Amino acid sequence: MEMTVEQKRAIAIASARARAAGGEDAPAPDDPVTAQVRGEIADLKAKGVPIGDGYARQALQGPTIGAADEILAGMMTPLEMIKRGTFDPRKGYEYAKARENILLEDARKEGGVLGAGIEIAGGVGAGMGIARGAAAAIPEAARGVSGVVRALLSGGRAAQGPVGRVGTAIGSGALYGGVQGFNEGDGLDGRLKGGATGAAIGGIGGGVIQGAAEAGKRTLGFIGAQVNPTGYAERQVARAIAESGRQAPDVGADVIAAGSAGQPFTVADALGNPGQRMLSMVTRNPGQGRTQAVEFLDARQAGQGRRMANIVAEGLDAPQTANQARQGLTAQRSAAADVNYGAARDSAGAVDPTRAIAAADNFLQPGATRIMSPASNIADDSVESAVRRARSYLTDGNSVLTDFNAALRAKTELDAMIEAAAPTVQRQLIPIRNALDDSLASTSQPYANARDTFRRQSQAIEAVDTGRDMAQRGRTEDVVQAFQGMTPEQQAAARVGYADPLIERMQGGTQGVNKAREFTSDAMRTELPVVAAPGRAPSMMDRIGRENTMFETRAAAMGGSKTADNLSDNAAAAVNPEIFGNLASGNIMGALRNVIVRSGDNMGGNTPRVREEIARILLSHGRDPQLTDMLGRAVTSEARARQVAQALLRGVYGGAGAGAGNYAGQRTK
């Protein structure tokens, strides 16, 4: 588009003034639109028309991250279109933006240091979240940038702690400064240069600010640890609770529930890995805290076998050993038999044992002849001898036993023979015993009840050994199927047998071994809920899980290399061999570094008194209802302090970014 006469005149005047003021090194003249608008503003000022709004315009730049001039230009675009007589919004925006640039430039010249401070204060507000609409994307975007920065600072490794926080600060400052610098620039080239400059300055500023904050935090930590070690320790435990992802009431409830179940389950156990790591810090540094923690963990582990035995015995409802249960069931069976068989004798008639005799003859002399006449003098084998003896209880070849009491005694003898016999003998005696048993039942109805009761009780006695076998061998599928196929009475007896070898192994295990480990296998996690007494499986599995966690806590706190323990002992004795080695070799800086590292923990608040308080909190257990309240207060206090600190730091990042962006934008205009 061809320039108007007024635009050409304005450019010529501006160029002449620039050369007169600065010579050949003076800045380049304005573009036609800016020159025209600058002339219009100058004419209005000459006529006394108030132009600009001073500090108010600068105050908008910070909260909008340098985008206030763009926003105002957009709002003024329709008026400029009317004023310029154009239907092209791009043309209207060009004039409106030129006007805003000139007014902001004038405001900054007139505002000086105070105006710059107002812009930076606005950036602080944006960083703290006052201008949420303008700054909401910055912290999220900063996470990606800060991740790269943290990786660079840590040599490619995942950075945590102070290094990670400095990296985050550099990323946040760079993002704030970059966005502000980009918004302050004009044209694509100017915006890119402004963004790059602002990002560099903002990143450096963010890193310096966070570094100072880290140093201040360590100083405040040292002071707080000296003045109020209990409060400092509570805040450290609150940090571990936050890392665990759990709520303080849930942690307290777990500890109290375990105490009610007789388990010394602690806060460190309930927190999992964060609690275990923090307890490890206590046990690997000198002081009373380490002594108390080690003694507690050792004593607790020493009692694990007893606790596990109780858990299994209660969960399986097995207060007796398998031998005690077997003897008790046998005594109950004998007592019941005396009563039941006594009633059967009173109502009995004559017994017909012919079917039982025939069962014996079918084995001794199969065929048509049933006459007992040995064909030779060859001695009977054990099976023949047993069957011949059983037959002799019922007949002598001439007379047959018919008296009920005598037949009952014969049946009892056969039971004893079967119980003591080898399997090959049992297979021949059982049909004889069963046939005689049926004959007795047919002559007395009470006998049938006595027999069924005796048989049921005998099966329960046998289930004790069956349960013991289940715990010692066999696949899980077979164990579950066999147990579920038992009657309730048999299952109760099988539980006792099942518990016996488990408890034997725990009682005989070496001290220090995790006696809950075998219960973590897939097989045991499948079998135990099935074999457990009704309603006791959930509690039993929870208690076993706690025992395994308690062992893991001790292993995390006291296991592994002893190097850290040795260094702690050296520190406690005020001896650090590396210091003397470095001094002897002339490495003064190395010796100084050793001294700084040795004193670093105490300077950060990790004092022996604080560690003692941390140990006290982490090892809290039992039924103390105040535990939950204490943890809740600590978490709330730590969360509030963290939120305030984060808000303040974000504000500082925003202020640094605003200043960096302001400077970068001015450099590109």
C-alpha positions as CSV (number, residue, x, y, z in Angstrom):
1,M,0.0,0.0,0.0
2,E,1.4,3.4,-1.0
3,M,2.2,5.7,2.0
4,T,0.2,8.9,2.4
5,V,1.8,12.3,2.4
6,E,1.4,12.5,6.2
7,Q,3.2,9.2,6.7
8,K,6.1,10.3,4.5
9,R,6.3,13.6,6.3
10,A,6.3,11.9,9.7
11,I,9.1,9.5,8.7
12,A,11.2,12.3,7.4
13,I,10.8,14.3,10.5
14,A,11.6,11.3,12.8
15,S,14.7,10.4,10.8
16,A,16.0,14.0,10.9
17,R,15.5,14.1,14.7
18,A,17.2,10.7,15.2
19,R,20.2,11.8,13.2
20,A,20.4,15.0,15.0
21,A,20.2,13.3,18.4
22,G,22.4,10.3,17.9
23,G,24.3,10.5,14.7
24,E,24.8,7.5,12.5
25,D,24.5,5.1,15.5
26,A,21.0,6.3,16.4
27,P,18.3,3.6,16.3
28,A,16.4,3.0,13.1
29,P,13.4,5.2,12.4
30,D,9.9,4.0,13.1
31,D,7.9,2.2,10.5
32,P,5.3,4.2,8.7
33,V,2.3,3.2,10.9
34,T,4.3,3.8,14.1
35,A,5.6,7.1,12.8
36,Q,2.1,8.3,11.9
37,V,0.6,7.3,15.3
38,R,3.6,8.8,17.1
39,G,2.9,12.1,15.3
40,E,-0.8,11.9,16.2
41,I,-0.1,11.4,19.8
42,A,2.4,14.2,19.8
43,D,-0.2,16.6,18.3
44,L,-2.7,15.6,20.9
45,K,-0.2,16.2,23.7
46,A,0.6,19.6,22.2
47,K,-3.1,20.5,22.4
48,G,-3.2,19.5,26.1
49,V,-5.2,16.3,25.6
50,P,-4.3,13.7,28.3
51,I,-2.7,10.7,26.7
52,G,-1.8,7.4,28.6
53,D,-2.5,6.2,32.1
54,G,1.0,6.0,33.6
55,Y,1.5,3.4,36.2
56,A,-1.8,1.7,35.6
57,R,-0.6,0.6,32.2
58,Q,2.5,-0.9,33.6
59,A,0.6,-2.6,36.4
60,L,-1.3,-4.6,33.7
61,Q,1.9,-6.0,32.1
62,G,3.0,-8.2,35.0
63,P,-0.3,-10.1,35.7
64,T,-0.8,-10.7,32.0
65,I,2.8,-11.9,31.5
66,G,3.5,-9.0,29.0
67,A,0.4,-9.4,27.0
68,A,-1.6,-6.4,28.2
69,D,-0.6,-4.3,25.2
70,E,-1.8,-7.0,22.8
71,I,-5.1,-7.4,24.7
72,L,-5.7,-3.6,24.7
73,A,-4.8,-3.4,21.1
74,G,-7.3,-6.1,20.3
75,M,-10.0,-4.2,22.2
76,M,-9.3,-1.0,20.3
77,T,-9.1,-2.5,16.9
78,P,-12.8,-1.8,16.0
79,L,-12.4,1.9,16.9
80,E,-9.2,2.1,14.8
81,M,-11.0,0.5,11.8
82,I,-13.7,3.2,12.0
83,K,-11.1,6.0,12.5
84,R,-9.0,4.8,9.5
85,G,-12.0,4.1,7.3
86,T,-11.1,0.4,6.7
87,F,-12.9,-2.9,6.9
88,D,-9.7,-4.8,7.3
89,P,-9.3,-5.8,11.0
90,R,-5.6,-6.4,10.5
91,K,-5.1,-2.8,9.5
92,G,-7.0,-1.6,12.5
93,Y,-5.0,-3.9,14.8
94,E,-1.7,-2.6,13.3
95,Y,-2.6,1.0,14.3
96,A,-4.0,0.0,17.7
97,K,-0.9,-2.0,18.5
98,A,1.4,0.8,17.4
99,R,-0.6,3.2,19.7
100,E,-0.2,0.8,22.7
101,N,3.5,0.3,22.1
102,I,4.1,4.0,22.1
103,L,2.0,4.6,25.2
104,L,3.7,1.7,27.1
105,E,7.1,3.1,26.0
106,D,6.2,6.5,27.3
107,A,4.9,5.1,30.5
108,R,8.1,3.2,31.2
109,K,10.2,6.3,30.5
110,E,8.1,8.3,32.9
111,G,7.7,5.6,35.5
112,G,11.4,4.9,36.0
113,V,12.3,2.5,38.8
114,L,8.9,2.7,40.4
115,G,7.2,1.7,37.3
116,A,9.5,-1.2,36.7
117,G,8.8,-2.3,40.3
118,I,5.1,-2.2,39.6
119,E,5.5,-4.4,36.6
120,I,7.6,-6.9,38.6
121,A,5.0,-6.8,41.4
122,G,2.4,-7.7,38.8
123,G,4.6,-10.6,37.8
124,V,4.7,-11.8,41.4
125,G,0.9,-11.8,41.5
126,A,0.8,-13.8,38.3
127,G,3.3,-16.3,39.7
128,M,1.2,-16.7,42.9
129,G,-1.9,-17.4,40.9
130,I,-3.7,-14.0,41.2
131,A,-3.9,-13.7,37.4
132,R,-4.9,-17.3,36.9
133,G,-6.1,-16.9,33.4
134,A,-2.8,-15.5,32.2
135,A,-0.4,-17.8,34.2
136,A,-2.3,-21.1,34.4
137,A,-0.2,-22.7,31.7
138,I,3.2,-21.6,32.9
139,P,3.7,-24.1,35.9
140,E,2.5,-27.0,33.8
141,A,4.8,-26.2,30.9
142,A,7.6,-25.6,33.3
143,R,7.5,-29.2,34.5
144,G,8.6,-30.4,31.1
145,V,11.4,-27.8,30.8
146,S,12.5,-28.3,34.4
147,G,12.7,-32.1,33.8
148,V,15.3,-31.5,31.1
149,V,17.2,-29.0,33.3
150,R,17.2,-31.4,36.3
151,A,18.6,-34.2,34.1
152,L,21.4,-31.8,32.9
153,L,22.2,-30.8,36.4
154,S,22.4,-34.4,37.6
155,G,24.5,-35.7,34.7
156,G,21.6,-37.5,33.1
157,R,20.3,-39.1,36.3
158,A,17.0,-38.5,37.9
159,A,17.5,-35.5,40.2
160,Q,15.8,-35.2,43.5
161,G,16.2,-33.0,46.5
162,P,17.9,-29.6,46.2
163,V,19.2,-30.3,42.7
164,G,15.8,-31.2,41.5
165,R,14.2,-28.1,43.1
166,V,16.8,-25.8,41.5
167,G,16.1,-27.5,38.2
168,T,12.4,-26.8,38.6
169,A,13.2,-23.2,39.5
170,I,15.3,-22.7,36.4
171,G,12.6,-24.2,34.2
172,S,9.9,-22.1,35.8
173,G,11.9,-18.8,35.6
174,A,12.8,-19.6,32.0
175,L,9.2,-20.2,31.1
176,Y,7.9,-17.0,32.8
177,G,10.7,-14.9,31.3
178,G,10.4,-16.5,27.9
179,V,6.7,-15.9,27.7
180,Q,7.0,-12.3,28.9
181,G,9.9,-11.5,26.6
182,F,8.0,-13.0,23.6
183,N,4.9,-10.9,24.4
184,E,7.0,-7.8,24.8
185,G,8.6,-8.0,21.4
186,D,7.4,-6.7,18.1
187,G,7.2,-8.7,15.0
188,L,8.2,-12.4,14.7
189,D,11.9,-11.7,14.8
190,G,11.6,-9.4,17.8
191,R,9.4,-11.7,19.7
192,L,11.7,-14.7,19.1
193,K,14.7,-12.7,20.3
194,G,12.8,-11.3,23.3
195,G,11.6,-14.8,24.2
196,A,15.1,-16.2,24.0
197,T,16.6,-13.4,26.0
198,G,13.8,-13.5,28.6
199,A,14.1,-17.2,29.0
200,A,17.9,-17.0,29.6
201,I,17.6,-14.2,32.1
202,G,14.5,-15.7,33.8
203,G,16.2,-19.2,34.1
204,I,19.3,-17.8,35.7
205,G,17.2,-15.7,38.0
206,G,15.1,-18.6,39.0
207,G,18.1,-20.8,39.7
208,V,19.8,-18.1,41.8
209,I,16.5,-17.5,43.8
210,Q,16.0,-21.2,44.4
211,G,19.6,-21.7,45.4
212,A,19.2,-18.9,48.0
213,A,16.0,-20.4,49.2
214,E,17.7,-23.8,49.7
215,A,20.4,-22.2,51.7
216,G,17.9,-20.3,53.7
217,K,15.8,-23.4,54.3
218,R,18.8,-25.3,55.7
219,T,19.6,-22.4,57.9
220,L,16.0,-22.2,59.1
221,G,16.0,-26.0,59.5
222,F,19.0,-25.8,61.7
223,I,17.4,-23.2,63.9
224,G,14.1,-25.0,64.0
225,A,15.8,-28.3,64.9
226,Q,17.5,-26.6,67.8
227,V,14.5,-24.7,69.1
228,N,11.8,-27.3,68.6
229,P,13.2,-30.7,67.6
230,T,9.8,-32.4,68.2
231,G,8.0,-30.0,65.8
232,Y,10.8,-30.4,63.3
233,A,10.6,-34.2,63.5
234,E,6.8,-34.1,63.1
235,R,7.2,-32.1,59.9
236,Q,9.7,-34.6,58.6
237,V,7.3,-37.5,59.3
238,A,4.5,-35.5,57.7
239,R,6.6,-35.3,54.5
240,A,6.9,-39.1,54.6
241,I,3.2,-39.4,54.9
242,A,2.7,-37.1,51.9
243,E,5.2,-39.2,49.9
244,S,3.4,-42.4,50.8
245,G,0.2,-41.1,49.2
246,R,-1.8,-42.0,52.3
247,Q,-3.9,-40.0,54.7
248,A,-2.9,-39.5,58.3
249,P,-6.1,-40.9,59.7
250,D,-5.7,-44.1,57.7
251,V,-2.1,-44.5,58.9
252,G,-3.2,-44.0,62.5
253,A,-6.1,-46.4,62.1
254,D,-3.8,-49.1,60.7
255,V,-1.4,-48.8,63.7
256,I,-4.2,-48.8,66.2
257,A,-6.0,-51.8,64.6
258,A,-2.7,-53.8,64.6
259,G,-2.2,-52.9,68.3
260,S,-5.7,-54.3,69.1
261,A,-4.6,-57.5,67.3
262,G,-1.5,-57.8,69.5
263,Q,1.0,-56.7,66.8
264,P,3.7,-54.0,67.4
265,F,2.9,-52.5,63.9
266,T,4.4,-49.0,63.7
267,V,3.9,-45.7,61.8
268,A,7.1,-46.6,59.8
269,D,5.4,-49.9,58.8
270,A,2.2,-48.3,57.8
271,L,4.0,-45.7,55.6
272,G,5.7,-48.4,53.6
273,N,8.8,-47.3,51.6
274,P,8.9,-43.6,52.7
275,G,8.7,-44.6,56.4
276,Q,11.3,-47.4,56.0
277,R,13.7,-45.0,54.3
278,M,13.3,-42.4,57.0
279,L,13.8,-45.0,59.7
280,S,16.9,-46.1,57.9
281,M,18.2,-42.6,58.1
282,V,17.8,-42.8,61.9
283,T,19.5,-46.2,62.3
284,R,22.5,-45.2,60.1
285,N,23.4,-42.1,62.1
286,P,24.7,-42.0,65.6
287,G,22.7,-41.0,68.7
288,Q,20.0,-42.3,71.0
289,G,17.5,-42.6,68.1
290,R,19.6,-45.3,66.5
291,T,20.0,-47.2,69.7
292,Q,16.3,-47.1,70.4
293,A,15.3,-48.1,66.9
294,V,17.8,-51.0,66.6
295,E,16.8,-52.4,70.0
296,F,13.1,-52.2,69.2
297,L,13.4,-53.8,65.8
298,D,15.6,-56.6,67.1
299,A,13.2,-57.3,70.0
300,R,10.2,-57.2,67.7
301,Q,11.7,-59.7,65.2
302,A,12.7,-62.0,68.0
303,G,9.0,-62.3,68.9
304,Q,7.8,-62.9,65.3
305,G,7.7,-66.7,65.6
306,R,5.5,-66.6,68.7
307,R,3.1,-64.0,67.1
308,M,2.9,-66.0,63.8
309,A,2.2,-69.2,65.7
310,N,-0.7,-67.4,67.5
311,I,-2.0,-66.0,64.2
312,V,-2.1,-69.4,62.6
313,A,-3.6,-71.1,65.6
314,E,-6.3,-68.5,65.9
315,G,-7.0,-68.3,62.2
316,L,-7.3,-72.0,61.9
317,D,-9.1,-72.4,65.2
318,A,-6.3,-74.8,66.3
319,P,-5.5,-74.1,70.0
320,Q,-4.3,-77.7,70.4
321,T,-1.6,-79.7,68.8
322,A,-2.5,-82.5,66.3
323,N,-1.7,-85.1,68.9
324,Q,-3.7,-83.4,71.6
325,A,-6.7,-83.1,69.2
326,R,-6.4,-86.7,68.2
327,Q,-6.4,-87.9,71.8
328,G,-9.3,-85.7,72.7
329,L,-11.4,-86.9,69.8
330,T,-10.6,-90.5,70.6
331,A,-11.7,-90.0,74.2
332,Q,-14.9,-88.4,73.0
333,R,-15.5,-91.3,70.7
334,S,-15.0,-93.9,73.5
335,A,-17.3,-92.1,75.8
336,A,-20.0,-91.8,73.2
337,A,-19.6,-95.4,72.2
338,D,-20.1,-96.6,75.8
339,V,-23.4,-94.8,76.0
340,N,-24.6,-95.5,72.5
341,Y,-23.6,-99.2,72.4
342,G,-25.0,-99.7,75.9
343,A,-28.4,-98.6,74.6
344,A,-28.0,-100.9,71.6
345,R,-27.4,-104.0,73.9
346,D,-30.6,-103.4,75.8
347,S,-32.8,-103.7,72.6
348,A,-30.8,-106.3,70.7
349,G,-32.0,-109.7,69.4
350,A,-30.1,-112.7,68.0
351,V,-27.4,-112.0,65.5
352,D,-26.9,-113.8,62.2
353,P,-23.2,-113.7,61.2
354,T,-23.4,-116.0,58.2
355,R,-22.6,-113.3,55.7
356,A,-19.5,-112.4,57.6
357,I,-18.4,-116.0,57.8
358,A,-19.1,-116.4,54.1
359,A,-16.9,-113.4,53.3
360,A,-14.0,-115.1,55.2
361,D,-14.6,-118.5,53.4
362,N,-14.6,-116.8,50.0
363,F,-11.0,-115.9,50.7
364,L,-9.8,-119.0,52.5
365,Q,-11.4,-121.7,50.4
366,P,-13.0,-120.3,47.2
367,G,-15.3,-122.7,45.3
368,A,-18.2,-124.9,46.2
369,T,-16.6,-126.6,49.2
370,R,-16.7,-124.6,52.4
371,I,-15.3,-127.3,54.7
372,M,-12.3,-126.1,56.8
373,S,-9.8,-128.9,55.9
374,P,-6.3,-127.8,55.1
375,A,-4.9,-129.9,52.3
376,S,-1.3,-129.5,53.5
377,N,0.9,-128.5,56.4
378,I,2.1,-125.3,54.7
379,A,1.8,-122.4,57.1
380,D,-0.6,-119.6,56.5
381,D,0.8,-116.2,55.3
382,S,-0.1,-113.1,57.2
383,V,-3.3,-112.4,55.3
384,E,-4.6,-116.0,55.6
385,S,-3.7,-116.0,59.3
386,A,-5.6,-112.7,59.9
387,V,-8.7,-113.9,58.0
388,R,-8.7,-117.3,59.7
389,R,-8.5,-115.5,63.1
390,A,-11.4,-113.2,62.2
391,R,-13.4,-116.2,61.2
392,S,-12.7,-117.9,64.4
393,Y,-14.4,-115.1,66.3
394,L,-17.7,-116.1,64.6
395,T,-17.7,-119.9,64.3
396,D,-15.7,-123.0,65.2
397,G,-16.9,-125.0,62.3
398,N,-19.8,-126.4,64.1
399,S,-21.5,-123.7,66.2
400,V,-22.2,-120.1,65.1
401,L,-22.0,-117.0,67.2
402,T,-25.5,-115.5,67.8
403,D,-25.3,-113.6,71.1
404,F,-25.4,-109.8,70.4
405,N,-22.8,-108.9,73.1
406,A,-20.4,-111.6,71.9
407,A,-20.9,-110.5,68.3
408,L,-20.3,-106.8,69.3
409,R,-17.0,-107.8,71.0
410,A,-16.0,-109.7,67.9
411,K,-16.7,-106.6,65.8
412,T,-14.5,-104.5,68.2
413,E,-11.7,-107.0,67.8
414,L,-12.0,-106.8,64.0
415,D,-11.8,-103.0,64.2
416,A,-8.6,-103.2,66.2
417,M,-7.1,-105.7,63.8
418,I,-7.9,-103.5,60.8
419,E,-6.4,-100.4,62.5
420,A,-3.1,-102.2,63.2
421,A,-2.9,-104.2,60.0
422,A,-1.0,-103.6,56.8
423,P,-3.1,-102.5,53.7
424,T,-3.0,-106.0,52.2
425,V,-4.6,-107.4,55.3
426,Q,-7.0,-104.5,55.7
427,R,-8.5,-105.2,52.2
428,Q,-9.6,-108.7,53.3
429,L,-10.7,-107.9,56.8
430,I,-12.9,-104.9,56.0
431,P,-15.6,-106.9,54.1
432,I,-15.8,-109.3,57.0
433,R,-16.2,-106.5,59.5
434,N,-18.7,-104.7,57.4
435,A,-20.9,-107.8,57.0
436,L,-20.9,-108.4,60.7
437,D,-21.6,-104.7,61.3
438,D,-24.7,-104.9,59.1
439,S,-25.9,-108.0,60.9
440,L,-25.7,-106.2,64.3
441,A,-27.5,-103.1,62.8
442,S,-30.4,-105.3,61.6
443,T,-31.0,-106.7,65.0
444,S,-31.0,-103.3,66.9
445,Q,-32.0,-99.9,65.7
446,P,-30.0,-98.1,68.5
447,Y,-27.0,-99.9,67.3
448,A,-27.3,-98.3,63.8
449,N,-27.2,-94.9,65.5
450,A,-24.2,-95.9,67.6
451,R,-22.4,-97.3,64.6
452,D,-23.0,-94.2,62.5
453,T,-21.8,-91.9,65.4
454,F,-18.7,-94.0,65.9
455,R,-17.9,-94.0,62.2
456,R,-18.4,-90.2,61.9
457,Q,-16.1,-89.6,64.9
458,S,-13.5,-92.0,63.5
459,Q,-13.5,-90.1,60.2
460,A,-12.9,-86.8,62.2
461,I,-10.0,-88.4,63.9
462,E,-8.6,-89.5,60.6
463,A,-9.1,-86.0,59.3
464,V,-6.4,-84.7,61.7
465,D,-3.7,-86.7,59.9
466,T,-5.3,-85.8,56.5
467,G,-4.9,-82.1,57.3
468,R,-1.3,-82.6,58.4
469,D,-0.6,-84.3,55.1
470,M,-2.2,-81.3,53.2
471,A,0.2,-78.9,54.8
472,Q,3.2,-81.0,53.9
473,R,2.6,-82.1,50.4
474,G,0.2,-82.0,47.5
475,R,-0.8,-79.4,45.0
476,T,-3.0,-76.5,46.0
477,E,-5.8,-77.6,43.7
478,D,-5.9,-81.0,45.4
479,V,-5.8,-79.6,48.9
480,V,-8.6,-77.2,48.2
481,Q,-10.8,-79.9,46.6
482,A,-10.1,-82.4,49.4
483,F,-10.8,-79.9,52.2
484,Q,-14.0,-78.7,50.6
485,G,-15.2,-82.3,50.2
486,M,-15.1,-82.8,54.0
487,T,-18.0,-82.4,56.5
488,P,-17.8,-79.5,58.9
489,E,-16.7,-81.9,61.7
490,Q,-13.9,-83.3,59.6
491,Q,-12.8,-79.8,58.4
492,A,-12.5,-78.7,62.0
493,A,-10.2,-81.6,62.8
494,A,-8.3,-81.2,59.5
495,R,-7.5,-77.5,60.4
496,V,-5.7,-78.7,63.5
497,G,-3.6,-81.1,61.5
498,Y,-2.9,-78.5,58.9
499,A,-1.8,-76.0,61.5
500,D,0.6,-78.4,63.2
501,P,3.5,-78.5,60.8
502,L,3.2,-74.8,60.1
503,I,3.6,-74.0,63.7
504,E,6.4,-76.5,64.1
505,R,8.4,-74.8,61.4
506,M,7.9,-71.3,62.9
507,Q,8.8,-72.5,66.4
508,G,11.9,-74.2,65.1
509,G,13.0,-71.5,62.7
510,T,16.2,-69.5,63.3
511,Q,15.9,-66.2,65.0
512,G,16.0,-63.3,62.4
513,V,14.4,-65.4,59.6
514,N,11.2,-64.0,58.2
515,K,8.7,-66.6,59.5
516,A,5.9,-65.0,57.5
517,R,7.6,-65.4,54.2
518,E,6.2,-68.9,53.3
519,F,2.7,-67.5,53.7
520,T,3.3,-65.0,50.9
521,S,3.4,-67.7,48.2
522,D,0.6,-68.1,45.7
523,A,-0.2,-71.6,47.1
524,M,-0.6,-70.3,50.7
525,R,-2.6,-67.3,49.7
526,T,-5.0,-69.6,47.9
527,E,-5.2,-72.3,50.6
528,L,-5.3,-70.3,53.8
529,P,-8.6,-68.5,53.1
530,V,-10.2,-71.9,52.3
531,V,-8.8,-73.8,55.2
532,A,-9.3,-70.9,57.8
533,A,-12.0,-71.1,60.3
534,P,-15.3,-69.4,59.2
535,G,-15.0,-65.7,59.4
536,R,-11.3,-65.6,60.4
537,A,-9.6,-65.5,57.0
538,P,-9.6,-61.7,56.5
539,S,-8.1,-61.0,59.9
540,M,-5.5,-63.8,59.6
541,M,-4.3,-62.6,56.2
542,D,-4.1,-59.0,57.4
543,R,-2.0,-60.0,60.4
544,I,0.3,-62.1,58.3
545,G,0.7,-59.2,55.8
546,R,1.7,-56.9,58.7
547,E,4.3,-59.4,60.0
548,N,5.8,-59.5,56.5
549,T,5.9,-55.7,56.4
550,M,7.5,-55.5,59.8
551,F,10.3,-57.8,58.7
552,E,10.8,-55.7,55.5
553,T,11.0,-52.5,57.7
554,R,13.7,-54.0,59.8
555,A,15.6,-55.3,56.7
556,A,15.4,-51.8,55.1
557,A,16.5,-50.0,58.3
558,M,19.2,-52.4,59.3
559,G,20.1,-54.5,56.3
560,G,22.6,-54.0,53.5
561,S,26.1,-52.8,53.6
562,K,27.6,-51.9,57.0
563,T,29.6,-49.1,55.5
564,A,27.0,-46.5,56.5
565,D,27.0,-47.8,60.0
566,N,30.8,-47.7,60.2
567,L,30.8,-44.1,59.0
568,S,28.2,-43.2,61.6
569,D,30.3,-44.7,64.3
570,N,33.3,-42.7,63.1
571,A,31.2,-39.6,63.0
572,A,30.0,-40.3,66.6
573,A,33.6,-40.6,67.6
574,A,34.4,-37.3,65.9
575,V,36.8,-39.2,63.6
576,N,36.8,-39.1,59.8
577,P,39.8,-40.9,58.3
578,E,39.4,-39.2,54.9
579,I,40.0,-35.8,56.5
580,F,43.4,-36.9,57.8
581,G,44.2,-38.6,54.5
582,N,43.4,-35.5,52.5
583,L,45.4,-33.3,54.9
584,A,48.4,-35.6,54.6
585,S,48.4,-35.5,50.8
586,G,48.0,-31.8,50.8
587,N,44.5,-31.9,49.5
588,I,43.2,-28.9,51.6
589,M,40.0,-28.5,49.5
590,G,39.2,-32.2,49.9
591,A,39.6,-32.0,53.6
592,L,37.4,-28.9,53.8
593,R,34.8,-30.7,51.7
594,N,34.8,-33.6,54.1
595,V,34.3,-31.3,57.0
596,I,31.4,-29.5,55.2
597,V,29.7,-32.8,54.4
598,R,30.1,-34.1,57.9
599,S,28.4,-31.0,59.3
600,G,25.9,-30.7,56.5
601,D,23.2,-32.9,58.1
602,N,23.3,-31.0,61.4
603,M,23.1,-27.7,59.5
604,G,20.0,-28.9,57.7
605,G,18.3,-29.9,60.9
606,N,19.3,-33.6,61.0
607,T,20.5,-33.4,64.6
608,P,20.7,-36.4,67.0
609,R,17.8,-34.9,69.0
610,V,15.7,-34.6,65.9
611,R,16.5,-38.2,64.9
612,E,15.5,-39.4,68.3
613,E,12.1,-37.7,67.9
614,I,11.7,-39.1,64.4
615,A,12.4,-42.6,65.8
616,R,9.9,-42.0,68.6
617,I,7.1,-41.1,66.1
618,L,8.0,-43.7,63.4
619,L,8.1,-46.5,66.0
620,S,4.8,-45.5,67.7
621,H,2.5,-48.4,68.0
622,G,-0.3,-49.8,70.2
623,R,-3.7,-48.3,70.9
624,D,-2.9,-44.7,71.5
625,P,-5.9,-42.7,70.1
626,Q,-3.8,-39.5,70.2
627,L,-1.5,-40.9,67.5
628,T,-4.0,-40.1,64.8
629,D,-4.5,-36.6,66.1
630,M,-0.8,-35.9,66.2
631,L,-0.2,-37.2,62.7
632,G,-3.1,-35.2,61.4
633,R,-1.8,-32.0,63.0
634,A,1.7,-32.6,61.6
635,V,0.4,-33.2,58.1
636,T,-1.8,-30.1,58.1
637,S,0.9,-27.9,59.4
638,E,3.4,-29.2,56.9
639,A,0.9,-28.9,54.0
640,R,0.2,-25.3,54.9
641,A,3.8,-24.4,55.2
642,R,4.6,-26.1,51.9
643,Q,1.7,-24.3,50.1
644,V,2.8,-20.9,51.4
645,A,6.4,-21.5,50.4
646,Q,5.4,-22.7,47.0
647,A,3.2,-19.8,46.4
648,L,5.9,-17.3,47.5
649,L,8.5,-19.0,45.3
650,R,6.1,-19.0,42.3
651,G,5.5,-15.4,42.9
652,V,9.3,-14.7,42.9
653,Y,9.7,-16.7,39.7
654,G,6.9,-14.6,38.2
655,G,8.5,-11.4,39.3
656,A,11.9,-12.5,38.0
657,G,10.3,-13.5,34.7
658,A,8.5,-10.1,34.5
659,G,11.7,-8.2,35.0
660,A,13.6,-10.4,32.5
661,G,10.8,-10.2,29.9
662,N,10.6,-6.4,30.4
663,Y,14.3,-6.1,29.8
664,A,14.3,-8.5,26.8
665,G,11.4,-6.8,25.2
666,Q,13.0,-3.4,25.5
667,R,16.2,-4.7,23.8
668,T,14.2,-5.8,20.8
669,K,12.3,-2.5,20.2
